[in-house]
């Protein structure tokens, strides 16, 4: 693996950083908190003008055809500036679901618009009180002639108020992965979107569907192709999320180092005391390790290797170190670090939110462990003491509780 960025990749980093430093400071982040739109249109339009929205989409659909490493460069800079934007859900995950399972007509209708920012798509995956594995998808998609009828509730839909379509995962059969992916018009009858409050104060929504009719032509692939399409798209999605965490952690580390140099106690900068200097040094070392892990996952992905466990490990490690760097930053700042007036708390809240997004830490660890243990089913504390029945997740070989019995999940911690 070559850890040297190419001239083009370095130019991309400098261009994105310069643009965001000019257009997306902390005041923009604060203004967008709890805003139902959730992103700054001028910034989104600027990213479009820089041809960054189609960065990794195929050239035939108006994209640039770049790889995972370029995606890492972009999302590290988005994370550094705490940019709240639909790029991850729309231009990475939804777009790749279309590429994985969509028809030629569906791809032609949506991918060029996604590449230019002319259309935004979001994904409805999680459900209340349920696992984020395939067993957790209970919203029903029942065949009805030349259509399907969707009923149920989804939570944690990012930027749904701006979405032209929502890709809804719905159960179409009894097998764990009998899950379809449907292109839903959010303005249709029977569709209710409710803005919800989350730890990071970003724009997320609850989706309630009451016997909503969706044409069969709006199904991506066959009725059982939805989960496989999501899992395929989440590989690059988790690389992007991990890169965002690295960018945020790097900025939070820089902030606490700068403050430790300027804050004086007992006639000395507080950074000169071992009680602060050593933890900062430890985290700086761990951050470099997580950063290289993300780069390696992206590089090997670009080489065409099957690196799903490495991607899951990268996502886990990047989000974990992000959370710990921000926690330490608040210790360095002392009491004022816990006030809304200090920028570091913006990073702390987003670190925890990101850790639970696009696959929580428990699922990431199981996805890493399963190949090493030859798919041996995992038994959690609750199931070990007889609290749950066993439902095997074919994606990672873990034991999941049957629908309706799950007491909590990563998503409930939000």
C-alpha positions as CSV (number, residue, x, y, z in Angstrom):
1,X,0.0,0.0,0.0
2,X,1.3,3.4,-1.0
3,X,0.5,6.0,1.6
4,X,1.5,8.9,-0.6
5,X,-1.4,10.9,-1.9
6,X,-1.2,11.7,-5.6
7,X,-1.0,15.3,-6.8
8,X,-4.7,15.0,-7.9
9,X,-5.8,13.8,-4.5
10,X,-3.9,16.4,-2.7
11,X,-5.3,19.1,-5.0
12,X,-8.8,17.7,-4.2
13,X,-8.1,18.0,-0.5
14,X,-6.8,21.6,-0.8
15,X,-9.8,22.7,-2.9
16,X,-12.4,21.2,-0.6
17,X,-10.7,22.5,2.5
18,X,-10.4,26.0,1.1
19,X,-14.0,26.1,0.0
20,X,-15.3,24.9,3.3
21,X,-13.1,27.2,5.3
22,X,-14.7,30.1,3.4
23,X,-18.3,28.9,3.3
24,X,-18.9,26.5,6.2
25,X,-17.7,27.8,9.6
26,X,-19.0,27.0,13.1
27,X,-21.7,29.7,12.7
28,X,-23.2,27.7,9.8
29,X,-23.1,24.5,11.9
30,X,-25.0,26.2,14.7
31,X,-27.5,27.8,12.4
32,X,-28.4,24.3,11.0
33,X,-28.9,22.7,14.3
34,X,-32.5,21.3,14.6
35,X,-33.3,22.8,11.2
36,X,-35.7,20.5,9.3
37,X,-33.8,21.1,6.0
38,X,-30.5,20.3,7.7
39,X,-28.0,21.6,5.2
40,X,-26.9,24.9,3.6
41,X,-28.0,25.1,0.0
42,X,-25.2,27.5,-1.0
43,X,-22.7,24.9,0.3
44,X,-24.5,22.1,-1.5
45,X,-24.6,24.0,-4.7
46,X,-20.9,24.9,-4.4
47,X,-20.0,21.2,-4.0
48,X,-22.1,20.6,-7.2
49,X,-20.3,23.3,-9.1
50,X,-17.0,21.7,-8.1
51,X,-18.2,18.4,-9.5
52,X,-18.0,16.7,-6.1
53,X,-21.5,15.3,-5.9
54,X,-20.8,12.8,-8.7
55,X,-17.3,12.2,-7.5
56,X,-17.6,8.4,-7.4
57,X,-20.4,7.8,-9.8
58,X,-19.7,6.3,-13.3
59,X,-19.0,8.8,-16.0
60,X,-21.9,7.5,-18.1
61,X,-24.2,9.0,-15.5
62,X,-22.4,12.3,-15.3
63,X,-20.0,11.3,-12.5
64,X,-16.2,11.5,-12.3
65,X,-15.6,7.8,-11.9
66,X,-13.3,8.3,-8.9
67,X,-12.6,5.6,-6.3
68,X,-12.8,5.1,-2.6
69,X,-9.6,7.0,-1.8
70,X,-11.0,10.1,-3.4
71,X,-14.2,9.5,-1.3
72,X,-12.0,9.4,1.8
73,X,-10.4,12.7,0.9
74,X,-13.7,14.4,0.4
75,X,-15.3,13.1,3.6
76,X,-12.3,13.8,5.8
77,X,-12.7,17.4,4.8
78,X,-16.5,17.3,5.3
79,X,-15.9,15.9,8.8
80,X,-13.3,18.4,9.6
81,X,-15.7,21.2,8.9
82,X,-18.7,19.3,10.4
83,X,-20.6,19.7,7.1
84,X,-24.2,18.4,7.4
85,X,-25.1,17.4,3.8
86,X,-26.9,14.6,2.0
87,X,-23.8,13.4,0.2
88,X,-23.3,10.2,2.2
89,X,-27.0,9.0,2.0
90,X,-27.8,10.3,-1.5
91,X,-24.6,10.4,-3.5
92,X,-23.1,7.3,-2.0
93,X,-25.6,4.9,-0.4
94,X,-28.7,5.6,-2.5
95,X,-26.7,5.9,-5.7
96,X,-24.9,2.6,-5.1
97,X,-28.2,0.9,-4.3
98,X,-29.5,2.1,-7.7
99,X,-26.3,0.8,-9.3
100,X,-26.5,-2.5,-7.5
101,X,-30.2,-3.3,-8.1
102,X,-31.9,-0.6,-10.2
103,X,-33.1,-1.1,-13.8
104,X,-31.6,0.8,-16.7
105,X,-34.6,3.1,-16.6
106,X,-34.2,3.8,-12.9
107,X,-30.5,4.5,-13.2
108,X,-31.0,6.7,-16.1
109,X,-33.8,8.6,-14.4
110,X,-32.0,9.3,-11.1
111,X,-28.2,8.9,-11.2
112,X,-27.5,11.9,-13.5
113,X,-29.7,14.1,-11.3
114,X,-28.0,12.8,-8.2
115,X,-24.6,13.6,-9.7
116,X,-25.5,17.2,-10.3
117,X,-27.4,17.7,-7.1
118,X,-30.7,18.1,-9.0
119,X,-32.2,15.2,-7.0
120,X,-31.7,14.0,-3.4
121,X,-32.5,10.5,-2.2
122,X,-32.5,9.2,1.3
123,X,-32.8,5.6,2.7
124,X,-35.4,4.3,5.1
125,X,-33.8,1.4,6.9
126,X,-34.0,1.5,10.7
127,X,-37.2,0.7,12.7
128,X,-38.1,1.5,16.3
129,X,-36.9,-1.0,18.9
130,X,-35.4,-3.2,16.3
131,X,-32.0,-4.5,15.2
132,X,-30.2,-2.9,12.3
133,X,-29.7,-6.3,10.7
134,X,-32.1,-7.8,8.2
135,X,-34.2,-9.4,11.0
136,X,-35.0,-5.9,12.1
137,X,-36.9,-5.0,8.9
138,X,-40.6,-5.5,9.7
139,X,-42.3,-2.8,7.6
140,X,-44.4,-4.8,5.1
141,X,-44.4,-4.7,1.3
142,X,-47.3,-6.8,0.2
143,X,-47.8,-7.6,-3.5
144,X,-51.1,-6.3,-4.8
145,X,-51.5,-6.9,-8.6
146,X,-49.1,-4.7,-10.4
147,X,-48.2,-2.8,-7.2
148,X,-47.1,-3.2,-3.7
149,X,-48.6,-1.8,-0.5
150,X,-46.3,-0.6,2.2
151,X,-47.3,-0.3,5.9
152,X,-45.1,0.4,8.9
153,X,-42.7,2.9,10.5
154,X,-39.1,3.8,9.8
155,X,-36.9,6.1,11.8
156,X,-33.6,8.0,11.3
157,X,-34.1,9.1,7.8
158,X,-31.6,11.8,7.1
159,X,-32.6,14.9,5.0
160,X,-36.0,13.3,4.2
161,X,-37.7,16.7,4.0
162,X,-35.6,17.5,0.9
163,X,-35.7,14.1,-0.6
164,X,-37.3,13.6,-4.1
165,X,-37.5,9.9,-3.4
166,X,-37.0,7.6,-0.3
167,X,-35.6,4.1,-0.8
168,X,-37.7,2.1,1.6
169,X,-36.6,-1.4,2.8
170,X,-39.7,-3.5,3.2
171,X,-40.3,-7.2,4.1
172,X,-41.6,-9.1,1.2
173,X,-41.3,-12.7,2.5
174,X,-40.6,-14.8,5.5
175,X,-36.9,-15.5,5.0
176,X,-34.6,-13.1,6.9
177,X,-33.4,-11.4,3.6
178,X,-36.7,-11.4,1.8
179,X,-36.5,-7.6,1.7
180,X,-37.4,-5.3,-1.2
181,X,-36.1,-1.8,-1.9
182,X,-38.8,0.6,-3.1
183,X,-38.5,4.1,-4.6
184,X,-41.2,6.0,-2.6
185,X,-42.5,9.4,-3.5
186,X,-42.6,11.2,-0.1
187,X,-45.4,13.5,-1.2
188,X,-47.8,10.7,-1.9
189,X,-51.0,9.8,0.0
190,X,-50.5,7.8,3.2
191,X,-47.0,9.1,3.7
192,X,-46.2,11.0,6.9
193,X,-42.8,12.5,7.8
194,X,-42.1,13.8,11.3
195,X,-38.9,15.7,12.2
196,X,-37.2,14.1,15.2
197,X,-34.6,15.3,17.6
198,X,-31.3,13.5,17.8
199,X,-28.1,14.0,19.7
200,X,-26.2,15.8,16.9
201,X,-29.2,18.1,16.2
202,X,-29.1,17.1,12.5
203,X,-32.1,16.7,10.3
204,X,-33.6,13.2,10.8
205,X,-37.1,12.1,10.3
206,X,-39.6,9.3,11.2
207,X,-41.5,7.9,8.3
208,X,-45.0,6.4,8.8
209,X,-46.6,4.5,5.9
210,X,-50.3,3.6,6.0
211,X,-51.1,1.2,3.2
212,X,-49.1,3.2,0.7
213,X,-49.3,2.0,-2.9
214,X,-46.0,1.8,-4.8
215,X,-45.9,0.7,-8.4
216,X,-43.9,-2.5,-9.3
217,X,-41.8,-0.3,-11.6
218,X,-40.5,1.5,-8.5
219,X,-39.1,-1.7,-7.0
220,X,-35.3,-2.0,-7.3
221,X,-34.6,-5.4,-8.8
222,X,-36.6,-8.3,-7.6
223,X,-38.6,-8.4,-4.3
224,X,-35.7,-10.0,-2.4
225,X,-32.9,-7.8,-3.7
226,X,-33.2,-4.9,-1.2
227,X,-30.9,-6.1,1.6
228,X,-28.1,-7.2,-0.7
229,X,-28.2,-3.8,-2.4
230,X,-28.0,-2.0,0.9
231,X,-25.1,-4.2,2.2
232,X,-23.2,-3.5,-1.1
233,X,-23.8,0.2,-0.8
234,X,-22.9,0.3,2.8
235,X,-19.3,-0.8,2.0
236,X,-18.5,2.6,0.5
237,X,-20.9,4.3,2.8
238,X,-19.0,3.0,5.9
239,X,-15.7,4.1,4.3
240,X,-17.1,7.6,3.9
241,X,-18.5,7.6,7.5
242,X,-15.1,6.4,8.8
243,X,-13.3,9.2,6.9
244,X,-15.8,11.8,8.2
245,X,-14.9,10.6,11.7
246,X,-11.2,10.9,11.0
247,X,-11.6,14.4,9.8
248,X,-13.6,15.4,12.8
249,X,-11.2,13.7,15.2
250,X,-8.2,15.4,13.6
251,X,-9.9,18.9,14.0
252,X,-10.9,18.2,17.6
253,X,-7.3,17.1,18.4
254,X,-6.0,20.3,16.8
255,X,-8.4,22.4,18.9
256,X,-7.4,20.9,22.2
257,X,-3.7,21.0,21.4
258,X,-4.0,24.7,20.6
259,X,-6.0,25.4,23.8
260,X,-3.5,23.4,25.9
261,X,-0.7,25.7,24.6
262,X,-2.5,29.0,25.3
263,X,-4.3,28.2,28.6
264,X,-2.1,29.0,31.5
265,X,-2.3,27.7,35.1
266,X,0.3,28.0,37.8
267,X,2.3,30.2,35.4
268,X,2.6,27.4,32.8
269,X,0.6,26.3,29.8
270,X,-1.7,23.4,30.9
271,X,-0.2,21.3,28.0
272,X,3.0,21.1,30.0
273,X,1.4,19.0,32.7
274,X,1.7,15.2,32.2
275,X,-1.9,14.7,33.2
276,X,-3.0,16.4,29.9
277,X,0.0,15.9,27.7
278,X,0.2,12.1,27.9
279,X,-3.5,11.4,27.2
280,X,-3.3,13.8,24.2
281,X,-0.2,12.0,22.9
282,X,-1.9,8.6,23.3
283,X,-4.9,9.7,21.4
284,X,-2.8,11.3,18.7
285,X,-1.1,8.0,18.2
286,X,-4.3,6.1,18.1
287,X,-5.8,8.6,15.6
288,X,-2.9,7.9,13.2
289,X,-3.5,4.2,13.5
290,X,-7.3,4.6,12.7
291,X,-6.5,7.0,9.9
292,X,-4.2,4.5,8.2
293,X,-6.7,1.8,8.7
294,X,-9.3,3.8,6.8
295,X,-6.9,4.6,4.0
296,X,-5.9,0.9,3.7
297,X,-9.6,-0.1,3.5
298,X,-10.2,2.4,0.8
299,X,-7.0,1.5,-1.1
300,X,-7.8,-2.2,-1.0
301,X,-11.3,-1.5,-2.1
302,X,-10.0,0.4,-5.1
303,X,-7.8,-2.7,-5.9
304,X,-11.0,-4.7,-6.2
305,X,-10.3,-6.8,-3.1
306,X,-13.1,-8.3,-0.9
307,X,-12.4,-6.2,2.2
308,X,-15.7,-6.0,4.0
309,X,-14.3,-7.0,7.4
310,X,-11.6,-4.4,7.1
311,X,-14.2,-1.8,6.2
312,X,-16.2,-2.7,9.3
313,X,-13.1,-2.5,11.4
314,X,-12.2,0.8,10.0
315,X,-15.6,2.2,10.7
316,X,-15.6,0.9,14.2
317,X,-12.0,2.2,15.0
318,X,-12.5,5.6,13.4
319,X,-15.7,6.3,15.2
320,X,-14.4,5.0,18.5
321,X,-11.3,7.2,18.4
322,X,-13.4,10.2,17.3
323,X,-15.6,9.7,20.4
324,X,-12.6,9.5,22.7
325,X,-10.7,12.4,21.2
326,X,-13.7,14.7,21.7
327,X,-14.2,13.4,25.2
328,X,-10.6,14.2,26.0
329,X,-11.0,17.6,24.3
330,X,-13.7,18.5,26.7
331,X,-11.5,17.6,29.6
332,X,-8.8,19.8,28.3
333,X,-11.2,22.7,28.0
334,X,-12.5,22.1,31.5
335,X,-15.9,23.3,32.5
336,X,-16.4,25.6,29.5
337,X,-15.9,22.6,27.2
338,X,-19.4,21.5,28.2
339,X,-21.1,24.7,27.2
340,X,-22.8,25.4,23.9
341,X,-20.5,28.5,23.4
342,X,-17.5,26.3,22.8
343,X,-17.1,24.7,19.4
344,X,-15.7,21.4,20.7
345,X,-19.1,20.2,21.9
346,X,-20.3,20.3,18.3
347,X,-17.8,17.6,17.5
348,X,-18.5,15.6,20.7
349,X,-22.2,15.2,19.9
350,X,-21.6,14.3,16.3
351,X,-19.0,11.8,17.2
352,X,-21.5,9.8,19.3
353,X,-24.2,10.1,16.6
354,X,-21.9,8.9,13.9
355,X,-20.8,5.9,16.0
356,X,-24.4,4.7,16.0
357,X,-25.1,5.5,12.4
358,X,-24.8,3.2,9.4
359,X,-24.2,0.2,11.6
360,X,-23.6,0.6,15.3
361,X,-20.4,-0.6,17.2
362,X,-21.9,-3.9,18.2
363,X,-22.8,-4.9,14.6
364,X,-19.4,-3.7,13.3
365,X,-17.6,-5.9,15.8
366,X,-19.7,-8.9,15.0
367,X,-19.1,-8.3,11.3
368,X,-15.3,-8.3,12.0
369,X,-15.4,-11.4,14.2
370,X,-17.7,-13.6,12.1
371,X,-15.2,-14.4,9.4
372,X,-12.5,-15.2,12.0
373,X,-14.9,-17.5,13.8
374,X,-16.2,-19.2,10.6
375,X,-19.6,-17.7,11.1
376,X,-20.1,-19.1,14.6
377,X,-23.3,-17.6,15.9
378,X,-22.9,-15.0,18.7
379,X,-24.8,-15.2,21.9
380,X,-25.4,-11.9,23.8
381,X,-25.9,-11.6,27.5
382,X,-29.6,-11.5,27.2
383,X,-29.9,-14.5,25.0
384,X,-27.4,-16.4,27.1
385,X,-29.8,-16.2,30.0
386,X,-32.8,-17.2,28.0
387,X,-34.3,-13.8,27.3
388,X,-34.3,-14.1,23.5
389,X,-34.9,-16.7,20.9
390,X,-32.3,-17.2,18.3
391,X,-32.5,-15.7,14.8
392,X,-29.4,-16.0,12.7
393,X,-28.3,-13.1,10.6
394,X,-27.1,-14.6,7.4
395,X,-25.1,-11.4,6.6
396,X,-22.7,-11.8,9.5
397,X,-23.5,-15.1,11.2
398,X,-24.7,-13.5,14.4
399,X,-27.7,-14.4,16.6
400,X,-30.4,-11.9,16.5
401,X,-33.7,-11.9,18.4
402,X,-36.9,-12.6,16.4
403,X,-39.0,-9.6,15.4
404,X,-41.0,-8.0,18.2
405,X,-38.8,-9.3,21.0
406,X,-35.8,-6.9,20.7
407,X,-35.6,-4.8,23.9
408,X,-33.1,-2.3,22.6
409,X,-30.7,-1.6,19.8
410,X,-28.0,0.9,18.9
411,X,-30.6,3.2,17.4
412,X,-32.5,3.5,20.6
413,X,-29.5,5.2,22.3
414,X,-30.3,8.3,20.2
